Amino acid sequence: MEQTDKQIKKDNPLGVLSVDRLLIKFAVPSIVAMLVSALYNIVDQFFIGRSVGNLGNAATNIAFPLSITCLAIALLFGIGGASAFNLSIGAGDEKNAAHYIGNSSVILFLLGIVLCTFTQIFMRPLLRFFGSPSDVMDYAVTYTRITSIGFPFLIFTTGGGHLIRADGSPSMTMVCNMTGAVINTILDAIFVFGFKMGMAGAALATIIGQIISAIIVFVYLTHYKTVKLERVHLKIKWKYISRIVSLGASPFSNQIAMMIVQIVLNKSLKYYGSLSVYGEAIPIACVGIITKVNQVFFSFLIGISQGLQPIASFNYGAKKYNRVKKVYLRAICYGAILSVIAFFMFQIFPRNIIAVFGDGSEEYFNFAINYFKIFLFFTFLNFMQPITSNFFTAIGKPKQGVFLSLTRQIIFLLPLLLLLPFIMGIDGIMYAGPIADCMAGMVCMIMVVKELKDPKY
């Protein structure tokens, strides 16, 4: 039976409101926020593809590991800080809860400055390491030289959005991200099509949007609702950072794994592409576009997984285990429905999707269509890993979360990317995807069934 209005007002809503209602409240803004984040890359890809062409699209894919690194840092201290905060609030420990928010906020921006500085100093060696062909390098340098200036703001905005969500304001997280994305889209059209600035215009539009979003996040954090943030909470202390890192390790590991796989993938596409009819640039350009399209689908799954985080964390801390189980099962159901829809879209409309990002040769479209249909064949299973790994993190079991976050990318996909092309050439890269997806999904099912069989649920 649902609680009365008086009881709901007295108690924390995370512990008394309907789980379905809470999941919608937190997941929908999270999905929108993730979609907006994905649109940053999609919008640049669209304008660059239409103005610069395939080499420009390949350049954004070469620079993509740096974007993944930004997201990894943001999730480490964003989700980690949010989880630590909600677990503390759920257990009634408000004194320490504020330190998790303050420490996370400071570290997010500082690490963004460190990554920006490192990228500026080692620009060309980094891009070469990421697999840049010689004819793509100058485009990649132009794009990355500018976008790296926005790293502190991108990391602070993305991570800060999780801290805002933990405060019970998921809609504000959506506003922060959407504002930057809308500005980016408008300025992309002006700079790229209007002023004919090419790669530099797309990069400049991106960082302006990120800076404005970061300002909105900063203003919100100075008016935090659940606890009052003071200067003392901004002082970095290891006992808080270590807890934050342990809880954020799962999504962080998943992103780092994606970065490693992306680098290996780029190098493999360059090498085996040169041995095929496609050449070096076509596979890199196609996979760059398809990866970002797939990010749009994953935005829904990650948004759902992030939406369950404060609900699962609070109720686990409050020992309301039946609610923890219920929110996980609801999230899995929604994720499964979305994954099946994405599967049919990728199988039926691959050419239509790739054509949105510009024209190309027949080899270009052939590779893109095959990659969509083969590499993403087990898309209908891909809801399991992000939701389940984040579930374990949310209930304070980071080791299981980290392991699950590594299953697809590191344990299965990476060895397959190294092995199968030896046997099948560039087609081996395509078949590595569905095998890894299937195996990762099975491991997730086994681990979560074991967890939910615990009598406390």
DRENFIMI-451627 format. One record per residue (C-alpha): residue in three letters; x, y, z. Coordinates in nm, 3 decimals, padded with zeros to 5 digits. Layout:
<nodes>
res_X_Y_Z
Ala_X_Y_Z
...
</nodes>
This chain:
<nodes>
res_X_Y_Z
Met_00.000_00.000_00.000
Glu_00.131_00.348_-00.085
Gln_00.220_00.583_00.198
Thr_-00.012_00.874_00.285
Asp_00.078_01.226_00.170
Lys_00.166_01.321_00.527
Gln_00.407_01.028_00.563
Ile_00.569_01.101_00.226
Lys_00.634_01.460_00.327
Lys_00.787_01.345_00.657
Asp_01.005_01.067_00.514
Asn_01.257_01.077_00.230
Pro_01.060_01.019_-00.094
Leu_01.321_00.766_-00.211
Gly_01.208_00.531_00.064
Val_00.832_00.568_00.041
Leu_00.713_00.672_-00.303
Ser_00.618_00.414_-00.567
Val_00.927_00.257_-00.723
Asp_00.778_00.298_-01.072
Arg_00.709_00.664_-01.009
Leu_01.061_00.722_-00.874
Leu_01.230_00.537_-01.160
Ile_01.044_00.745_-01.416
Lys_01.126_01.062_-01.223
Phe_01.499_00.988_-01.212
Ala_01.549_00.788_-01.530
Val_01.375_01.016_-01.781
Pro_01.588_01.324_-01.702
Ser_01.895_01.098_-01.692
Ile_01.811_00.961_-02.035
Val_01.761_01.310_-02.172
Ala_02.090_01.421_-02.017
Met_02.274_01.125_-02.172
Leu_02.105_01.183_-02.507
Val_02.213_01.543_-02.497
Ser_02.569_01.432_-02.421
Ala_02.557_01.190_-02.716
Leu_02.418_01.465_-02.935
Tyr_02.731_01.671_-02.876
Asn_02.918_01.407_-03.076
Ile_02.637_01.334_-03.322
Val_02.586_01.702_-03.409
Asp_02.957_01.754_-03.472
Gln_02.961_01.437_-03.681
Phe_02.668_01.562_-03.890
Phe_02.806_01.907_-03.962
Ile_03.162_01.783_-04.019
Gly_03.042_01.504_-04.247
Arg_02.837_01.748_-04.453
Ser_03.113_02.011_-04.479
Val_03.453_01.840_-04.445
Gly_03.368_01.484_-04.551
Asn_03.494_01.137_-04.458
Leu_03.837_01.255_-04.342
Gly_03.670_01.492_-04.096
Asn_03.449_01.213_-03.962
Ala_03.754_00.990_-03.928
Ala_03.931_01.269_-03.733
Thr_03.654_01.289_-03.472
Asn_03.676_00.912_-03.428
Ile_04.052_00.937_-03.374
Ala_03.994_01.200_-03.103
Phe_03.709_00.999_-02.947
Pro_03.925_00.819_-02.683
Leu_03.981_01.159_-02.518
Ser_03.605_01.216_-02.494
Ile_03.572_00.871_-02.336
Thr_03.845_00.962_-02.086
Cys_03.652_01.275_-01.987
Leu_03.338_01.070_-01.934
Ala_03.532_00.810_-01.732
Ile_03.660_01.075_-01.489
Ala_03.314_01.232_-01.468
Leu_03.151_00.899_-01.382
Leu_03.424_00.803_-01.133
Phe_03.362_01.108_-00.915
Gly_03.008_01.185_-01.028
Ile_02.842_00.847_-00.977
Gly_03.089_00.761_-00.700
Gly_03.012_01.082_-00.511
Ala_02.638_01.050_-00.571
Ser_02.632_00.687_-00.453
Ala_02.834_00.767_-00.139
Phe_02.606_01.063_-00.068
Asn_02.281_00.868_-00.110
Leu_02.408_00.572_00.093
Ser_02.506_00.810_00.374
Ile_02.173_00.995_00.365
Gly_01.986_00.663_00.362
Ala_02.180_00.552_00.670
Gly_02.111_00.886_00.843
Asp_02.473_01.009_00.826
Glu_02.421_01.366_00.702
Lys_02.745_01.489_00.859
Asn_02.968_01.299_00.617
Ala_02.729_01.316_00.321
Ala_02.813_01.679_00.240
His_03.186_01.600_00.221
Tyr_03.123_01.353_-00.061
Ile_02.956_01.622_-00.273
Gly_03.221_01.886_-00.197
Asn_03.519_01.657_-00.258
Ser_03.372_01.524_-00.581
Ser_03.305_01.873_-00.718
Val_03.662_01.995_-00.660
Ile_03.830_01.684_-00.798
Leu_03.615_01.685_-01.113
Phe_03.735_02.027_-01.223
Leu_04.097_01.977_-01.118
Leu_04.131_01.653_-01.315
Gly_03.980_01.827_-01.618
Ile_04.260_02.084_-01.603
Val_04.519_01.806_-01.576
Leu_04.378_01.619_-01.878
Cys_04.359_01.941_-02.083
Thr_04.723_02.025_-02.007
Phe_04.844_01.674_-02.087
Thr_04.655_01.669_-02.418
Gln_04.787_02.008_-02.527
Ile_05.147_01.905_-02.457
Phe_05.136_01.559_-02.617
Met_04.880_01.625_-02.893
Arg_05.034_01.462_-03.201
Pro_05.190_01.160_-03.021
Leu_04.852_01.091_-02.859
Leu_04.658_01.109_-03.186
Arg_04.918_00.894_-03.358
Phe_04.885_00.641_-03.076
Phe_04.507_00.648_-03.121
Gly_04.558_00.525_-03.478
Ser_04.541_00.838_-03.692
Pro_04.629_00.789_-04.060
Ser_04.858_01.059_-04.200
Asp_04.586_01.216_-04.415
Val_04.359_01.250_-04.110
Met_04.616_01.390_-03.863
Asp_04.582_01.761_-03.940
Tyr_04.203_01.745_-03.910
Ala_04.232_01.561_-03.579
Val_04.485_01.812_-03.440
Thr_04.268_02.110_-03.536
Tyr_03.964_01.955_-03.368
Thr_04.140_01.830_-03.054
Arg_04.347_02.144_-02.994
Ile_04.025_02.336_-02.935
Thr_03.799_02.072_-02.775
Ser_04.061_01.989_-02.511
Ile_04.021_02.342_-02.370
Gly_03.668_02.237_-02.277
Phe_03.771_01.923_-02.086
Pro_03.748_02.080_-01.735
Phe_03.399_02.212_-01.812
Leu_03.281_01.888_-01.979
Ile_03.399_01.676_-01.686
Phe_03.256_01.914_-01.426
Thr_02.920_01.933_-01.605
Thr_02.884_01.558_-01.659
Gly_03.000_01.458_-01.310
Gly_02.817_01.746_-01.145
Gly_02.495_01.631_-01.309
His_02.510_01.311_-01.104
Leu_02.564_01.511_-00.785
Ile_02.261_01.726_-00.871
Arg_02.054_01.413_-00.939
Ala_02.155_01.275_-00.599
Asp_02.004_01.591_-00.446
Gly_01.666_01.491_-00.585
Ser_01.679_01.729_-00.884
Pro_01.710_01.512_-01.196
Ser_01.527_01.773_-01.405
Met_01.801_02.027_-01.332
Thr_02.062_01.780_-01.457
Met_01.865_01.762_-01.778
Val_01.851_02.142_-01.804
Cys_02.228_02.174_-01.753
Asn_02.310_01.931_-02.032
Met_02.035_02.040_-02.269
Thr_02.136_02.405_-02.251
Gly_02.489_02.326_-02.366
Ala_02.368_02.093_-02.642
Val_02.123_02.346_-02.786
Ile_02.394_02.613_-02.788
Asn_02.636_02.368_-02.952
Thr_02.387_02.283_-03.227
Ile_02.306_02.646_-03.306
Leu_02.671_02.751_-03.308
Asp_02.768_02.447_-03.519
Ala_02.532_02.566_-03.791
Ile_02.667_02.922_-03.766
Phe_03.037_02.838_-03.747
Val_03.052_02.539_-03.984
Phe_02.792_02.626_-04.248
Gly_02.774_03.003_-04.202
Phe_03.137_03.103_-04.140
Lys_03.283_02.798_-04.319
Met_03.515_02.725_-04.023
Gly_03.514_02.345_-04.071
Met_03.669_02.138_-03.791
Ala_03.763_02.444_-03.588
Gly_03.407_02.576_-03.600
Ala_03.259_02.248_-03.476
Ala_03.514_02.232_-03.194
Leu_03.456_02.593_-03.089
Ala_03.079_02.544_-03.080
Thr_03.129_02.241_-02.857
Ile_03.338_02.411_-02.590
Ile_03.115_02.720_-02.571
Gly_02.819_02.495_-02.492
Gln_03.022_02.307_-02.232
Ile_03.133_02.625_-02.054
Ile_02.777_02.755_-02.022
Ser_02.654_02.418_-01.890
Ala_02.935_02.413_-01.632
Ile_02.833_02.756_-01.505
Ile_02.477_02.634_-01.447
Val_02.606_02.328_-01.255
Phe_02.829_02.548_-01.039
Val_02.541_02.780_-00.950
Tyr_02.324_02.484_-00.848
Leu_02.592_02.326_-00.629
Thr_02.622_02.652_-00.433
His_02.252_02.613_-00.346
Tyr_02.243_02.239_-00.267
Lys_01.913_02.137_-00.104
Thr_01.962_01.818_00.098
Val_02.271_01.946_00.283
Lys_02.437_02.285_00.298
Leu_02.775_02.289_00.128
Glu_03.041_02.494_00.303
Arg_03.412_02.557_00.247
Val_03.508_02.279_00.485
His_03.335_02.029_00.257
Leu_03.559_02.132_-00.034
Lys_03.877_02.033_00.148
Ile_03.998_01.710_-00.013
Lys_04.039_01.423_00.232
Trp_04.149_01.071_00.147
Lys_03.879_00.898_00.352
Tyr_03.612_01.060_00.136
Ile_03.795_01.028_-00.194
Ser_03.870_00.658_-00.137
Arg_03.502_00.586_-00.072
Ile_03.397_00.786_-00.377
Val_03.652_00.611_-00.599
Ser_03.547_00.265_-00.478
Leu_03.183_00.334_-00.564
Gly_03.260_00.504_-00.894
Ala_03.509_00.240_-01.004
Ser_03.254_00.036_-01.198
Pro_03.137_00.300_-01.449
Phe_03.491_00.439_-01.462
Ser_03.634_00.098_-01.547
Asn_03.371_00.051_-01.814
Gln_03.468_00.378_-01.983
Ile_03.841_00.310_-01.958
Ala_03.777_-00.031_-02.108
Met_03.587_00.139_-02.390
Met_03.879_00.375_-02.446
Ile_04.128_00.090_-02.467
Val_03.904_-00.100_-02.706
Gln_03.849_00.214_-02.914
Ile_04.225_00.262_-02.956
Val_04.280_-00.104_-03.049
Leu_03.980_-00.086_-03.281
Asn_04.113_00.224_-03.458
Lys_04.455_00.064_-03.506
Ser_04.300_-00.260_-03.632
Leu_04.069_-00.077_-03.870
Lys_04.363_00.119_-04.008
Tyr_04.583_-00.188_-04.054
Tyr_04.330_-00.439_-04.185
Gly_04.150_-00.167_-04.381
Ser_04.471_-00.101_-04.573
Leu_04.477_-00.469_-04.668
Ser_04.118_-00.462_-04.794
Val_03.924_-00.286_-05.069
Tyr_03.814_-00.020_-04.819
Gly_04.150_00.144_-04.745
Glu_04.250_00.306_-04.413
Ala_04.004_00.595_-04.383
Ile_03.669_00.436_-04.478
Pro_03.651_00.182_-04.189
Ile_03.761_00.443_-03.933
Ala_03.507_00.698_-04.060
Cys_03.220_00.445_-04.070
Val_03.291_00.298_-03.728
Gly_03.319_00.650_-03.584
Ile_02.969_00.733_-03.704
Ile_02.818_00.397_-03.602
Thr_02.977_00.414_-03.257
Lys_02.818_00.752_-03.196
Val_02.481_00.632_-03.327
Asn_02.507_00.336_-03.091
Gln_02.580_00.586_-02.814
Val_02.234_00.730_-02.867
Phe_02.084_00.386_-02.797
Phe_02.313_00.337_-02.497
Ser_02.204_00.676_-02.364
Phe_01.868_00.519_-02.284
Leu_02.026_00.222_-02.107
Ile_02.277_00.429_-01.913
Gly_02.006_00.680_-01.825
Ile_01.794_00.399_-01.681
Ser_02.092_00.261_-01.488
Gln_02.168_00.606_-01.348
Gly_01.802_00.658_-01.264
Leu_01.796_00.348_-01.046
Gln_02.117_00.453_-00.861
Pro_01.975_00.695_-00.599
Ile_01.669_00.473_-00.545
Ala_01.869_00.152_-00.498
Ser_02.141_00.323_-00.290
Phe_01.903_00.491_-00.048
Asn_01.681_00.186_00.004
Tyr_01.978_-00.048_00.043
Gly_02.120_00.187_00.306
Ala_01.776_00.198_00.473
Lys_01.753_-00.185_00.456
Lys_01.440_-00.177_00.238
Tyr_01.565_-00.461_00.020
Asn_01.232_-00.544_-00.147
Arg_01.235_-00.197_-00.301
Val_01.593_-00.246_-00.419
Lys_01.497_-00.566_-00.603
Lys_01.184_-00.409_-00.748
Val_01.362_-00.109_-00.898
Tyr_01.626_-00.333_-01.057
Leu_01.365_-00.558_-01.220
Arg_01.172_-00.256_-01.349
Ala_01.491_-00.112_-01.499
Ile_01.571_-00.442_-01.669
Cys_01.224_-00.460_-01.825
Tyr_01.250_-00.110_-01.969
Gly_01.603_-00.178_-02.093
Ala_01.496_-00.498_-02.269
Ile_01.216_-00.324_-02.458
Leu_01.446_-00.047_-02.580
Ser_01.717_-00.295_-02.682
Val_01.479_-00.492_-02.901
Ile_01.366_-00.171_-03.073
Ala_01.728_-00.070_-03.139
Phe_01.808_-00.416_-03.276
Phe_01.539_-00.392_-03.544
Met_01.642_-00.038_-03.638
Phe_02.007_-00.137_-03.683
Gln_01.916_-00.443_-03.885
Ile_01.653_-00.284_-04.111
Phe_01.770_00.074_-04.166
Pro_02.154_00.079_-04.161
Arg_02.195_00.254_-04.496
Asn_01.937_00.519_-04.409
Ile_02.114_00.593_-04.080
Ile_02.464_00.621_-04.227
Ala_02.341_00.838_-04.516
Val_02.235_01.109_-04.269
Phe_02.603_01.187_-04.211
Gly_02.699_01.252_-04.572
Asp_02.765_01.076_-04.900
Gly_03.032_00.819_-04.976
Ser_03.146_00.556_-05.220
Glu_02.975_00.220_-05.259
Glu_03.258_00.062_-05.055
Tyr_03.184_00.315_-04.780
Phe_02.818_00.216_-04.761
Asn_02.890_-00.157_-04.795
Phe_03.126_-00.151_-04.498
Ala_02.887_00.057_-04.287
Ile_02.590_-00.171_-04.356
Asn_02.786_-00.487_-04.277
Tyr_02.924_-00.335_-03.958
Phe_02.577_-00.235_-03.840
Lys_02.428_-00.578_-03.909
Ile_02.714_-00.794_-03.780
Phe_02.895_-00.603_-03.504
Leu_02.568_-00.488_-03.343
Phe_02.373_-00.810_-03.395
Phe_02.328_-00.883_-03.022
Thr_02.207_-00.532_-02.946
Phe_01.893_-00.687_-02.796
Leu_02.109_-00.822_-02.507
Asn_02.304_-00.504_-02.441
Phe_02.071_-00.377_-02.169
Met_02.207_-00.627_-01.915
Gln_02.560_-00.499_-01.861
Pro_02.516_-00.124_-01.794
Ile_02.210_-00.170_-01.574
Thr_02.347_-00.464_-01.377
Ser_02.696_-00.324_-01.321
Asn_02.554_00.006_-01.198
Phe_02.310_-00.183_-00.976
Phe_02.596_-00.353_-00.793
Thr_02.772_-00.018_-00.753
Ala_02.453_00.143_-00.620
Ile_02.416_-00.118_-00.345
Gly_02.775_-00.071_-00.229
Lys_02.931_-00.371_-00.404
Pro_03.186_-00.203_-00.632
Lys_03.397_-00.515_-00.693
Gln_03.111_-00.693_-00.867
Gly_03.026_-00.374_-01.051
Val_03.382_-00.329_-01.175
Phe_03.403_-00.690_-01.290
Leu_03.080_-00.665_-01.488
Ser_03.186_-00.335_-01.640
Leu_03.499_-00.507_-01.774
Thr_03.336_-00.823_-01.910
Arg_03.233_-00.703_-02.255
Gln_03.514_-00.462_-02.336
Ile_03.827_-00.609_-02.178
Ile_03.760_-00.975_-02.096
Phe_03.577_-01.066_-02.417
Leu_03.591_-00.800_-02.691
Leu_03.957_-00.699_-02.670
Pro_04.101_-01.053_-02.711
Leu_03.855_-01.119_-02.994
Leu_03.959_-00.797_-03.172
Leu_04.319_-00.914_-03.159
Leu_04.252_-01.277_-03.256
Leu_03.972_-01.292_-03.513
Pro_04.122_-01.049_-03.772
Phe_04.424_-01.280_-03.796
Ile_04.187_-01.547_-03.922
Met_03.919_-01.345_-04.106
Gly_04.082_-01.013_-04.192
Ile_03.872_-00.700_-04.138
Asp_03.556_-00.915_-04.115
Gly_03.698_-01.057_-03.791
Ile_03.657_-00.714_-03.631
Met_03.286_-00.723_-03.713
Tyr_03.227_-01.070_-03.567
Ala_03.411_-00.986_-03.243
Gly_03.120_-00.762_-03.139
Pro_02.828_-01.007_-03.125
Ile_03.036_-01.280_-02.959
Ala_03.146_-01.040_-02.682
Asp_02.791_-00.905_-02.636
Cys_02.645_-01.253_-02.598
Met_02.903_-01.372_-02.347
Ala_02.885_-01.052_-02.138
Gly_02.506_-01.076_-02.121
Met_02.522_-01.434_-01.994
Val_02.772_-01.346_-01.719
Cys_02.549_-01.057_-01.601
Met_02.248_-01.286_-01.580
Ile_02.435_-01.542_-01.371
Met_02.569_-01.284_-01.122
Val_02.247_-01.091_-01.070
Val_02.038_-01.407_-01.026
Lys_02.280_-01.515_-00.754
Glu_02.255_-01.175_-00.585
Leu_01.875_-01.162_-00.590
Lys_01.847_-01.513_-00.446
Asp_01.981_-01.373_-00.117
Pro_01.701_-01.419_00.143
Lys_01.708_-01.048_00.240
Tyr_01.540_-00.964_-00.091
</nodes>
